[in-house]
Amino acid sequence: MPKYCLIFLITFFSFQSLLAQAQERVILKLNKYLIPIQNDTPEAHVFNQVISEKDDMIITKTYDLQNRLVSQKKEKFNEELGYQEAITSTYDSLQNIVSSEIKNLDNGSFVKVFLEGEQVVSKLTYLEDKAYYFYRGDMDSAWITREFNPMLPKPKIDKKDFQKALAKELHYPPKHET
C-alpha cells in the first residue's frame, strides 16, 4: 500500500508542476477584417485567433476555419538591444511564408521582408528619421524613399476635390412636414 501512495504522490505533484507551467490562452472568433466578433453570427466568423503567454512572451496565432495558419506574432522584450519587439510572419493558404516583420514597439521602426518561396522579393524599412525605404530584391540602395508608407493604398484624388465632388453629388431627401 505505501508503494501505491508514493506513486500517487509523485504522479500528483508531477501533474501539479505541469499545470503550473501551462500557459494562459485566449481564443477569439474574428470576422473577415480580423476584428473580434461580439455575437455568435456564424456567417461572420472567418478566423480564429489564439493568444497565449509563455515565458514573458505573448504569442498570437491567427487561423482560418480550415485550421491553416494565417499569421503569427511574437511580442517580447529584446534584452540584447533593450526594447520591446514584435516579430510577425504571414502565410499563404499552402503555409508558405509570405512576409516577415521585426518591429521596435518603443519607437515604431520596423523592417518587413516580402518573400516568394524562400527568396526575398522586396523589403520595406521604416526608421526613426520618419522615412520609409522600399527595396526591390537584394538591392542595397533604396528604390523608393517616402515620408508615407508606399505599401499602403493612397487615393488619387486630394481631399478638397473629394469634398467638392461629395457636396455636388450629395442630395438630402425633402423635409416632410407633419
Backbone as JSON Lines, residues from 0, in Angstrom:
{"i":0,"aa":"M","n":[0.81,-1.21,0.0],"ca":[0.0,0.0,0.0],"c":[0.85,1.27,0.0]}
{"i":1,"aa":"P","n":[1.92,1.38,0.83],"ca":[2.75,2.58,0.81],"c":[3.37,2.82,-0.56]}
{"i":2,"aa":"K","n":[3.67,1.75,-1.28],"ca":[4.25,1.88,-2.61],"c":[3.29,2.61,-3.54]}
{"i":3,"aa":"Y","n":[1.99,2.27,-3.47],"ca":[0.98,2.91,-4.32],"c":[0.77,4.36,-3.9]}
{"i":4,"aa":"C","n":[0.85,4.65,-2.64],"ca":[0.71,6.04,-2.16],"c":[1.87,6.88,-2.68]}
{"i":5,"aa":"L","n":[3.08,6.31,-2.66],"ca":[4.24,7.03,-3.15],"c":[4.1,7.32,-4.65]}
{"i":6,"aa":"I","n":[3.65,6.33,-5.41],"ca":[3.44,6.53,-6.85],"c":[2.36,7.58,-7.09]}
{"i":7,"aa":"F","n":[1.29,7.53,-6.29],"ca":[0.22,8.51,-6.42],"c":[0.73,9.91,-6.13]}
{"i":8,"aa":"L","n":[1.52,10.07,-5.06],"ca":[2.04,11.39,-4.7],"c":[2.99,11.93,-5.77]}
{"i":9,"aa":"I","n":[3.85,11.08,-6.3],"ca":[4.77,11.51,-7.36],"c":[3.98,11.95,-8.59]}
{"i":10,"aa":"T","n":[2.99,11.15,-8.97],"ca":[2.14,11.49,-10.12],"c":[1.38,12.78,-9.88]}
{"i":11,"aa":"F","n":[0.83,12.95,-8.69],"ca":[0.04,14.14,-8.34],"c":[0.91,15.39,-8.43]}
{"i":12,"aa":"F","n":[2.1,15.36,-7.82],"ca":[2.97,16.54,-7.83],"c":[3.53,16.82,-9.23]}
{"i":13,"aa":"S","n":[3.77,15.8,-10.01],"ca":[4.21,15.99,-11.39],"c":[3.13,16.68,-12.2]}
{"i":14,"aa":"F","n":[1.88,16.26,-12.0],"ca":[0.75,16.86,-12.71],"c":[0.57,18.31,-12.28]}
{"i":15,"aa":"Q","n":[0.71,18.59,-10.98],"ca":[0.6,19.96,-10.48],"c":[1.69,20.84,-11.08]}
{"i":16,"aa":"S","n":[2.89,20.28,-11.2],"ca":[4.0,21.02,-11.8],"c":[3.71,21.37,-13.25]}
{"i":17,"aa":"L","n":[3.13,20.41,-14.0],"ca":[2.77,20.67,-15.39],"c":[1.7,21.74,-15.49]}
{"i":18,"aa":"L","n":[0.72,21.71,-14.58],"ca":[-0.33,22.73,-14.59],"c":[0.24,24.1,-14.3]}
{"i":19,"aa":"A","n":[1.21,24.18,-13.41],"ca":[1.81,25.47,-13.08],"c":[2.56,26.04,-14.28]}
{"i":20,"aa":"Q","n":[3.13,25.17,-15.12],"ca":[3.87,25.62,-16.29],"c":[2.95,25.91,-17.48]}
{"i":21,"aa":"A","n":[1.7,25.49,-17.41],"ca":[0.78,25.68,-18.53],"c":[0.62,27.17,-18.84]}
{"i":22,"aa":"Q","n":[0.44,27.47,-20.09],"ca":[0.32,28.86,-20.5],"c":[-1.14,29.29,-20.51]}
{"i":23,"aa":"E","n":[-1.32,30.58,-20.24],"ca":[-2.65,31.16,-20.34],"c":[-3.0,31.27,-21.82]}
{"i":24,"aa":"R","n":[-4.26,31.0,-22.17],"ca":[-4.64,31.03,-23.58],"c":[-6.05,31.59,-23.73]}
{"i":25,"aa":"V","n":[-6.2,32.45,-24.72],"ca":[-7.5,33.05,-25.04],"c":[-7.76,32.76,-26.51]}
{"i":26,"aa":"I","n":[-8.99,32.35,-26.84],"ca":[-9.36,32.1,-28.24],"c":[-10.47,33.07,-28.61]}
{"i":27,"aa":"L","n":[-10.26,33.8,-29.72],"ca":[-11.22,34.78,-30.2],"c":[-11.72,34.37,-31.58]}
{"i":28,"aa":"K","n":[-12.98,34.65,-31.85],"ca":[-13.54,34.49,-33.18],"c":[-13.42,35.84,-33.89]}
{"i":29,"aa":"L","n":[-12.96,35.81,-35.16],"ca":[-12.74,37.04,-35.91],"c":[-13.57,37.04,-37.19]}
{"i":30,"aa":"N","n":[-13.91,38.26,-37.67],"ca":[-14.6,38.37,-38.95],"c":[-13.57,38.45,-40.08]}
{"i":31,"aa":"K","n":[-14.02,38.71,-41.3],"ca":[-13.12,38.72,-42.45],"c":[-12.12,39.88,-42.42]}
{"i":32,"aa":"Y","n":[-12.37,40.88,-41.56],"ca":[-11.45,42.0,-41.4],"c":[-10.52,41.82,-40.22]}
{"i":33,"aa":"L","n":[-10.51,40.6,-39.64],"ca":[-9.7,40.25,-38.48],"c":[-10.07,41.04,-37.23]}
{"i":34,"aa":"I","n":[-11.35,41.38,-37.13],"ca":[-11.88,42.1,-35.96],"c":[-12.69,41.1,-35.14]}
{"i":35,"aa":"P","n":[-12.5,41.1,-33.8],"ca":[-13.26,40.16,-32.96],"c":[-14.77,40.33,-33.12]}
{"i":36,"aa":"I","n":[-15.47,39.2,-33.14],"ca":[-16.92,39.18,-33.29],"c":[-17.55,39.24,-31.91]}
{"i":37,"aa":"Q","n":[-18.5,40.13,-31.75],"ca":[-19.17,40.28,-30.46],"c":[-20.31,39.3,-30.3]}
{"i":38,"aa":"N","n":[-20.97,38.94,-31.4],"ca":[-22.09,37.99,-31.31],"c":[-21.7,36.67,-31.97]}
{"i":39,"aa":"D","n":[-22.52,35.69,-31.87],"ca":[-22.22,34.38,-32.44],"c":[-22.87,34.19,-33.81]}
{"i":40,"aa":"T","n":[-22.69,35.16,-34.7],"ca":[-23.21,35.06,-36.04],"c":[-22.29,34.16,-36.85]}
{"i":41,"aa":"P","n":[-22.74,32.95,-37.22],"ca":[-21.84,32.01,-37.91],"c":[-21.31,32.52,-39.24]}
{"i":42,"aa":"E","n":[-22.11,33.28,-39.99],"ca":[-21.63,33.76,-41.28],"c":[-20.55,34.83,-41.14]}
{"i":43,"aa":"A","n":[-20.45,35.47,-39.99],"ca":[-19.42,36.48,-39.78],"c":[-18.1,35.87,-39.31]}
{"i":44,"aa":"H","n":[-18.14,34.66,-38.8],"ca":[-16.95,34.0,-38.25],"c":[-16.09,33.44,-39.39]}
{"i":45,"aa":"V","n":[-14.88,34.03,-39.58],"ca":[-14.0,33.63,-40.67],"c":[-12.65,33.13,-40.16]}
{"i":46,"aa":"F","n":[-12.18,33.69,-39.04],"ca":[-10.87,33.33,-38.5],"c":[-10.98,33.05,-37.0]}
{"i":47,"aa":"N","n":[-10.01,32.3,-36.49],"ca":[-9.85,32.1,-35.05],"c":[-8.49,32.65,-34.67]}
{"i":48,"aa":"Q","n":[-8.44,33.32,-33.53],"ca":[-7.17,33.85,-33.05],"c":[-6.9,33.26,-31.68]}
{"i":49,"aa":"V","n":[-5.69,32.72,-31.51],"ca":[-5.28,32.12,-30.25],"c":[-4.17,33.0,-29.68]}
{"i":50,"aa":"I","n":[-4.4,33.53,-28.49],"ca":[-3.42,34.39,-27.82],"c":[-2.95,33.65,-26.58]}
{"i":51,"aa":"S","n":[-1.64,33.44,-26.49],"ca":[-1.1,32.74,-25.32],"c":[0.12,33.49,-24.8]}
{"i":52,"aa":"E","n":[0.41,33.26,-23.53],"ca":[1.56,33.89,-22.9],"c":[2.44,32.8,-22.32]}
{"i":53,"aa":"K","n":[3.73,32.88,-22.66],"ca":[4.67,31.89,-22.19],"c":[6.04,32.54,-22.03]}
{"i":54,"aa":"D","n":[6.63,32.4,-20.87],"ca":[7.98,32.91,-20.62],"c":[8.13,34.38,-21.01]}
{"i":55,"aa":"D","n":[7.27,35.25,-20.5],"ca":[7.31,36.69,-20.78],"c":[7.2,37.02,-22.26]}
{"i":56,"aa":"M","n":[6.54,36.15,-23.02],"ca":[6.33,36.38,-24.45],"c":[4.84,36.18,-24.73]}
{"i":57,"aa":"I","n":[4.26,37.08,-25.52],"ca":[2.87,36.94,-25.95],"c":[2.9,36.44,-27.38]}
{"i":58,"aa":"I","n":[2.24,35.32,-27.62],"ca":[2.19,34.72,-28.95],"c":[0.75,34.77,-29.45]}
{"i":59,"aa":"T","n":[0.56,35.37,-30.61],"ca":[-0.76,35.48,-31.22],"c":[-0.73,34.75,-32.55]}
{"i":60,"aa":"K","n":[-1.58,33.75,-32.69],"ca":[-1.66,33.0,-33.95],"c":[-3.08,33.13,-34.49]}
{"i":61,"aa":"T","n":[-3.19,33.38,-35.79],"ca":[-4.48,33.51,-36.45],"c":[-4.61,32.38,-37.45]}
{"i":62,"aa":"Y","n":[-5.74,31.68,-37.38],"ca":[-6.02,30.54,-38.25],"c":[-7.3,30.79,-39.04]}
{"i":63,"aa":"D","n":[-7.38,30.23,-40.25],"ca":[-8.65,30.26,-40.96],"c":[-9.5,29.1,-40.43]}
{"i":64,"aa":"L","n":[-10.7,28.94,-40.94],"ca":[-11.6,27.91,-40.41],"c":[-11.2,26.5,-40.82]}
{"i":65,"aa":"Q","n":[-10.21,26.38,-41.72],"ca":[-9.67,25.07,-42.07],"c":[-8.41,24.78,-41.25]}
{"i":66,"aa":"N","n":[-8.2,25.55,-40.18],"ca":[-7.06,25.43,-39.26],"c":[-5.71,25.62,-39.94]}
{"i":67,"aa":"R","n":[-5.68,26.47,-40.99],"ca":[-4.41,26.83,-41.62],"c":[-3.91,28.12,-40.97]}
{"i":68,"aa":"L","n":[-2.64,28.15,-40.64],"ca":[-2.04,29.31,-40.02],"c":[-2.0,30.46,-41.02]}
{"i":69,"aa":"V","n":[-2.57,31.61,-40.63],"ca":[-2.59,32.8,-41.48],"c":[-1.48,33.76,-41.06]}
{"i":70,"aa":"S","n":[-1.33,33.93,-39.74],"ca":[-0.26,34.8,-39.24],"c":[0.14,34.39,-37.84]}
{"i":71,"aa":"Q","n":[1.36,34.79,-37.49],"ca":[1.87,34.52,-36.15],"c":[2.65,35.74,-35.69]}
{"i":72,"aa":"K","n":[2.41,36.16,-34.45],"ca":[3.09,37.34,-33.91],"c":[3.63,36.98,-32.53]}
{"i":73,"aa":"K","n":[4.91,37.3,-32.31],"ca":[5.54,37.08,-31.01],"c":[6.01,38.43,-30.48]}
{"i":74,"aa":"E","n":[5.52,38.8,-29.29],"ca":[5.91,40.05,-28.66],"c":[6.72,39.73,-27.41]}
{"i":75,"aa":"K","n":[7.9,40.36,-27.3],"ca":[8.75,40.13,-26.15],"c":[9.73,41.28,-26.01]}
{"i":76,"aa":"F","n":[10.42,41.31,-24.87],"ca":[11.45,42.3,-24.65],"c":[12.76,41.76,-25.2]}
{"i":77,"aa":"N","n":[13.4,42.52,-26.08],"ca":[14.69,42.13,-26.64],"c":[15.77,42.62,-25.68]}
{"i":78,"aa":"E","n":[16.28,41.71,-24.86],"ca":[17.26,42.08,-23.84],"c":[18.57,42.57,-24.44]}
{"i":79,"aa":"E","n":[18.96,41.98,-25.56],"ca":[20.22,42.35,-26.19],"c":[20.21,43.8,-26.68]}
{"i":80,"aa":"L","n":[19.09,44.23,-27.3],"ca":[19.01,45.59,-27.84],"c":[18.24,46.55,-26.94]}
{"i":81,"aa":"G","n":[17.55,46.04,-25.92],"ca":[16.9,46.88,-24.93],"c":[15.6,47.54,-25.35]}
{"i":82,"aa":"Y","n":[14.77,46.85,-26.1],"ca":[13.46,47.4,-26.46],"c":[12.43,46.29,-26.59]}
{"i":83,"aa":"Q","n":[11.17,46.69,-26.55],"ca":[10.05,45.77,-26.74],"c":[9.89,45.54,-28.24]}
{"i":84,"aa":"E","n":[9.84,44.27,-28.68],"ca":[9.75,44.0,-30.11],"c":[8.61,43.05,-30.43]}
{"i":85,"aa":"A","n":[8.19,43.1,-31.69],"ca":[7.18,42.18,-32.21],"c":[7.71,41.59,-33.51]}
{"i":86,"aa":"I","n":[7.64,40.28,-33.6],"ca":[8.05,39.58,-34.82],"c":[6.8,38.95,-35.41]}
{"i":87,"aa":"T","n":[6.42,39.38,-36.62],"ca":[5.18,38.94,-37.24],"c":[5.5,38.25,-38.57]}
{"i":88,"aa":"S","n":[4.88,37.09,-38.77],"ca":[5.02,36.36,-40.02],"c":[3.62,36.1,-40.58]}
{"i":89,"aa":"T","n":[3.47,36.21,-41.91],"ca":[2.2,35.89,-42.55],"c":[2.43,34.76,-43.54]}
{"i":90,"aa":"Y","n":[1.36,33.98,-43.75],"ca":[1.46,32.77,-44.56],"c":[0.35,32.74,-45.6]}
{"i":91,"aa":"D","n":[0.61,32.05,-46.73],"ca":[-0.43,31.86,-47.73],"c":[-1.21,30.59,-47.39]}
{"i":92,"aa":"S","n":[-2.17,30.22,-48.23],"ca":[-3.04,29.07,-47.95],"c":[-2.31,27.74,-47.99]}
{"i":93,"aa":"L","n":[-1.1,27.71,-48.57],"ca":[-0.31,26.48,-48.6],"c":[0.73,26.45,-47.48]}
{"i":94,"aa":"Q","n":[0.63,27.39,-46.53],"ca":[1.51,27.5,-45.38],"c":[2.93,27.95,-45.72]}
{"i":95,"aa":"N","n":[3.08,28.59,-46.89],"ca":[4.37,29.19,-47.25],"c":[4.43,30.59,-46.64]}
{"i":96,"aa":"I","n":[5.58,30.95,-46.12],"ca":[5.72,32.28,-45.52],"c":[5.73,33.32,-46.64]}
{"i":97,"aa":"V","n":[4.93,34.38,-46.46],"ca":[4.78,35.43,-47.46],"c":[5.55,36.69,-47.04]}
{"i":98,"aa":"S","n":[5.51,36.98,-45.74],"ca":[6.23,38.15,-45.24],"c":[6.64,37.93,-43.79]}
{"i":99,"aa":"S","n":[7.65,38.68,-43.39],"ca":[8.12,38.63,-42.01],"c":[8.54,40.03,-41.61]}
{"i":100,"aa":"E","n":[8.14,40.44,-40.41],"ca":[8.42,41.8,-39.95],"c":[8.99,41.77,-38.54]}
{"i":101,"aa":"I","n":[10.01,42.57,-38.32],"ca":[10.55,42.8,-36.97],"c":[10.3,44.26,-36.67]}
{"i":102,"aa":"K","n":[9.56,44.53,-35.57],"ca":[9.17,45.9,-35.25],"c":[9.61,46.27,-33.84]}
{"i":103,"aa":"N","n":[10.18,47.46,-33.7],"ca":[10.52,48.03,-32.41],"c":[9.25,48.7,-31.9]}
{"i":104,"aa":"L","n":[8.63,48.14,-30.86],"ca":[7.37,48.68,-30.36],"c":[7.55,49.98,-29.59]}
{"i":105,"aa":"D","n":[8.77,50.28,-29.17],"ca":[9.02,51.51,-28.43],"c":[9.04,52.74,-29.33]}
{"i":106,"aa":"N","n":[9.6,52.62,-30.55],"ca":[9.66,53.8,-31.42],"c":[8.97,53.61,-32.77]}
{"i":107,"aa":"G","n":[8.44,52.42,-33.05],"ca":[7.67,52.18,-34.27],"c":[8.5,51.8,-35.49]}
{"i":108,"aa":"S","n":[9.82,51.82,-35.4],"ca":[10.62,51.46,-36.57],"c":[10.5,49.97,-36.85]}
{"i":109,"aa":"F","n":[10.65,49.59,-38.13],"ca":[10.49,48.19,-38.49],"c":[11.23,47.87,-39.78]}
{"i":110,"aa":"V","n":[11.43,46.57,-39.99],"ca":[11.93,46.03,-41.24],"c":[10.97,44.91,-41.61]}
{"i":111,"aa":"K","n":[10.43,44.98,-42.83],"ca":[9.49,43.95,-43.3],"c":[10.0,43.43,-44.63]}
{"i":112,"aa":"V","n":[10.17,42.11,-44.72],"ca":[10.6,41.5,-45.97],"c":[9.44,40.71,-46.57]}
{"i":113,"aa":"F","n":[9.34,40.76,-47.89],"ca":[8.32,40.04,-48.63],"c":[9.01,38.92,-49.4]}
{"i":114,"aa":"L","n":[8.47,37.72,-49.3],"ca":[9.13,36.55,-49.85],"c":[8.29,35.88,-50.91]}
{"i":115,"aa":"E","n":[8.96,35.26,-51.84],"ca":[8.33,34.4,-52.83],"c":[9.13,33.11,-52.8]}
{"i":116,"aa":"G","n":[8.54,32.06,-52.25],"ca":[9.31,30.86,-51.95],"c":[10.22,31.2,-50.79]}
{"i":117,"aa":"E","n":[11.5,30.99,-50.96],"ca":[12.46,31.37,-49.92],"c":[13.29,32.58,-50.34]}
{"i":118,"aa":"Q","n":[12.92,33.21,-51.45],"ca":[13.69,34.34,-51.97],"c":[13.03,35.66,-51.59]}
{"i":119,"aa":"V","n":[13.85,36.62,-51.14],"ca":[13.37,37.95,-50.8],"c":[13.03,38.69,-52.09]}
{"i":120,"aa":"V","n":[11.79,39.14,-52.2],"ca":[11.34,39.88,-53.38],"c":[11.5,41.38,-53.16]}
{"i":121,"aa":"S","n":[11.15,41.82,-51.94],"ca":[11.28,43.24,-51.62],"c":[11.39,43.4,-50.1]}
{"i":122,"aa":"K","n":[11.76,44.62,-49.71],"ca":[11.93,44.92,-48.29],"c":[11.46,46.34,-48.04]}
{"i":123,"aa":"L","n":[10.74,46.54,-46.95],"ca":[10.28,47.87,-46.55],"c":[10.85,48.16,-45.17]}
{"i":124,"aa":"T","n":[11.5,49.32,-45.05],"ca":[12.12,49.71,-43.78],"c":[11.56,51.06,-43.37]}
{"i":125,"aa":"Y","n":[11.22,51.19,-42.09],"ca":[10.8,52.48,-41.53],"c":[11.7,52.75,-40.33]}
{"i":126,"aa":"L","n":[12.38,53.88,-40.38],"ca":[13.34,54.2,-39.32],"c":[12.88,55.41,-38.52]}
{"i":127,"aa":"E","n":[13.61,55.7,-37.48],"ca":[13.27,56.81,-36.59],"c":[13.32,58.16,-37.28]}
{"i":128,"aa":"D","n":[13.97,58.25,-38.46],"ca":[14.04,59.53,-39.15],"c":[12.74,59.84,-39.9]}
{"i":129,"aa":"K","n":[11.7,59.05,-39.64],"ca":[10.35,59.26,-40.2],"c":[10.33,59.11,-41.71]}
{"i":130,"aa":"A","n":[11.12,58.2,-42.24],"ca":[11.14,57.95,-43.67],"c":[10.99,56.46,-43.93]}
{"i":131,"aa":"Y","n":[10.29,56.13,-45.02],"ca":[10.12,54.75,-45.46],"c":[11.08,54.5,-46.61]}
{"i":132,"aa":"Y","n":[11.74,53.35,-46.59],"ca":[12.66,52.95,-47.64],"c":[12.19,51.63,-48.2]}
{"i":133,"aa":"F","n":[11.95,51.6,-49.51],"ca":[11.46,50.4,-50.17],"c":[12.56,49.87,-51.09]}
{"i":134,"aa":"Y","n":[12.91,48.6,-50.9],"ca":[13.97,47.97,-51.67],"c":[13.37,46.86,-52.52]}
{"i":135,"aa":"R","n":[13.85,46.72,-53.74],"ca":[13.42,45.61,-54.61],"c":[14.5,44.54,-54.57]}
{"i":136,"aa":"G","n":[14.08,43.3,-54.33],"ca":[15.02,42.18,-54.32],"c":[16.14,42.35,-53.33]}
{"i":137,"aa":"D","n":[17.34,42.08,-53.76],"ca":[18.51,42.15,-52.89],"c":[19.29,43.45,-53.07]}
{"i":138,"aa":"M","n":[18.67,44.47,-53.63],"ca":[19.37,45.73,-53.86],"c":[19.81,46.34,-52.54]}
{"i":139,"aa":"D","n":[20.97,46.98,-52.54],"ca":[21.49,47.6,-51.33],"c":[20.97,49.02,-51.14]}
{"i":140,"aa":"S","n":[20.65,49.71,-52.22],"ca":[20.16,51.07,-52.1],"c":[18.64,51.1,-52.31]}
{"i":141,"aa":"A","n":[17.99,52.01,-51.62],"ca":[16.53,52.1,-51.66],"c":[16.05,52.47,-53.05]}
{"i":142,"aa":"W","n":[14.99,51.82,-53.5],"ca":[14.38,52.09,-54.78],"c":[13.42,53.27,-54.65]}
{"i":143,"aa":"I","n":[12.71,53.32,-53.53],"ca":[11.77,54.41,-53.24],"c":[12.02,54.89,-51.82]}
{"i":144,"aa":"T","n":[12.05,56.2,-51.62],"ca":[12.12,56.79,-50.29],"c":[10.95,57.76,-50.16]}
{"i":145,"aa":"R","n":[10.13,57.59,-49.14],"ca":[8.92,58.42,-48.97],"c":[8.73,58.79,-47.5]}
{"i":146,"aa":"E","n":[7.9,59.82,-47.29],"ca":[7.5,60.19,-45.94],"c":[6.25,59.43,-45.51]}
{"i":147,"aa":"F","n":[5.62,58.72,-46.45],"ca":[4.44,57.9,-46.14],"c":[4.74,56.49,-46.6]}
{"i":148,"aa":"N","n":[4.0,55.54,-46.09],"ca":[4.22,54.14,-46.4],"c":[3.82,53.86,-47.85]}
{"i":149,"aa":"P","n":[4.78,53.52,-48.73],"ca":[4.43,53.28,-50.13],"c":[3.64,51.99,-50.36]}
{"i":150,"aa":"M","n":[3.53,51.15,-49.34],"ca":[2.79,49.89,-49.47],"c":[1.3,50.06,-49.16]}
{"i":151,"aa":"L","n":[0.92,51.19,-48.57],"ca":[-0.49,51.43,-48.26],"c":[-1.16,52.12,-49.44]}
{"i":152,"aa":"P","n":[-2.42,51.75,-49.73],"ca":[-3.11,52.41,-50.85],"c":[-3.35,53.88,-50.54]}
{"i":153,"aa":"K","n":[-3.25,54.7,-51.56],"ca":[-3.48,56.13,-51.41],"c":[-4.41,56.58,-52.52]}
{"i":154,"aa":"P","n":[-5.49,57.3,-52.19],"ca":[-6.4,57.74,-53.24],"c":[-5.71,58.72,-54.19]}
{"i":155,"aa":"K","n":[-6.14,58.7,-55.46],"ca":[-5.55,59.58,-56.46],"c":[-6.2,60.96,-56.48]}
{"i":156,"aa":"I","n":[-7.17,61.17,-55.62],"ca":[-7.86,62.46,-55.55],"c":[-7.5,63.12,-54.22]}
{"i":157,"aa":"D","n":[-7.26,64.44,-54.25],"ca":[-6.92,65.09,-52.99],"c":[-8.19,65.4,-52.2]}
{"i":158,"aa":"K","n":[-8.03,65.78,-50.96],"ca":[-9.14,65.95,-50.03],"c":[-10.13,67.04,-50.49]}
{"i":159,"aa":"K","n":[-9.63,68.15,-51.0],"ca":[-10.51,69.25,-51.43],"c":[-11.37,68.82,-52.61]}
{"i":160,"aa":"D","n":[-10.78,68.15,-53.6],"ca":[-11.54,67.67,-54.76],"c":[-12.59,66.64,-54.33]}
{"i":161,"aa":"F","n":[-12.24,65.78,-53.38],"ca":[-13.19,64.79,-52.88],"c":[-14.38,65.48,-52.21]}
{"i":162,"aa":"Q","n":[-14.1,66.5,-51.38],"ca":[-15.18,67.21,-50.7],"c":[-16.07,67.95,-51.69]}
{"i":163,"aa":"K","n":[-15.5,68.53,-52.77],"ca":[-16.3,69.2,-53.8],"c":[-17.21,68.19,-54.5]}
{"i":164,"aa":"A","n":[-16.64,67.05,-54.88],"ca":[-17.43,66.01,-55.57],"c":[-18.53,65.49,-54.66]}
{"i":165,"aa":"L","n":[-18.23,65.31,-53.41],"ca":[-19.23,64.83,-52.45],"c":[-20.35,65.85,-52.28]}
{"i":166,"aa":"A","n":[-20.0,67.13,-52.13],"ca":[-21.01,68.18,-51.97],"c":[-21.89,68.29,-53.21]}
{"i":167,"aa":"K","n":[-21.3,68.09,-54.39],"ca":[-22.06,68.18,-55.64],"c":[-23.06,67.03,-55.78]}
{"i":168,"aa":"E","n":[-22.64,65.82,-55.39],"ca":[-23.46,64.62,-55.58],"c":[-24.37,64.26,-54.41]}
{"i":169,"aa":"L","n":[-24.13,64.85,-53.26],"ca":[-24.91,64.51,-52.06],"c":[-26.23,65.26,-52.07]}
{"i":170,"aa":"H","n":[-27.32,64.52,-52.03],"ca":[-28.66,65.12,-52.02],"c":[-29.45,64.54,-50.86]}
{"i":171,"aa":"Y","n":[-30.02,65.43,-50.07],"ca":[-30.83,65.0,-48.94],"c":[-32.29,64.93,-49.38]}
{"i":172,"aa":"P","n":[-33.08,64.02,-48.82],"ca":[-34.5,63.97,-49.17],"c":[-35.23,65.21,-48.64]}
{"i":173,"aa":"P","n":[-36.31,65.6,-49.32],"ca":[-37.04,66.79,-48.85],"c":[-37.63,66.53,-47.46]}
{"i":174,"aa":"K","n":[-37.74,67.61,-46.71],"ca":[-38.25,67.52,-45.35],"c":[-39.78,67.38,-45.41]}
{"i":175,"aa":"H","n":[-40.31,66.4,-44.7],"ca":[-41.75,66.2,-44.64],"c":[-42.3,66.92,-43.43]}
{"i":176,"aa":"E","n":[-43.33,67.74,-43.68],"ca":[-43.96,68.45,-42.56],"c":[-45.06,67.59,-41.98]}
{"i":177,"aa":"T","n":[-45.13,67.56,-40.68],"ca":[-46.17,66.76,-40.0],"c":[-47.2,67.61,-39.38]}
